[in-house]
Amino acid sequence: MFYTYVLYSKKFNKIYIGYTSDLEDRFLSHNEKATKGYTVRFRPWVVAFYEEFPTKVKAMKREKELKSSRGRNYIWNKLDELGLISVS
């Protein structure tokens, strides 16, 4: 199983979009293990939501969709629906 996930940093009001086959380990990497890269600068992260896919190709396709302008709008609206942010 593969996952496309969205992380949210409330402290910096940032999102990160990625895919993985091991969501738990990848989350740990973003929040603790990694020593360099984009996500290190904006810790702590929470998993805002994720979607499950049967293949890596499908997860990668969804990641690409979410990284588009329309996808990012979808993410920010979803974060508002989940109560992680307030658009008003």
Stockholm file with secondary structure:
# STOCKHOLM 1.0

chainA/1-88         MFYTYVLYSKKFNKIYIGYTSDLEDRFLSHNEKATKGYTVRFRPWVVAFYEEFPTKVKAMKREKELKSSRGRNYIWNKLDELGLISVS
#=GR chainA/1-88 SS CEEEEEEEETTTTEEEEEEESCHHHHHHIIIIICCSSGGGGGCCCEEEEEEEESSHHHHHHHHHHHTSHHHHHHHHHHHHHTTSCCCC
#=GC SS_cons        CEEEEEEEETTTTEEEEEEESCHHHHHHIIIIICCSSGGGGGCCCEEEEEEEESSHHHHHHHHHHHTSHHHHHHHHHHHHHTTSCCCC
//
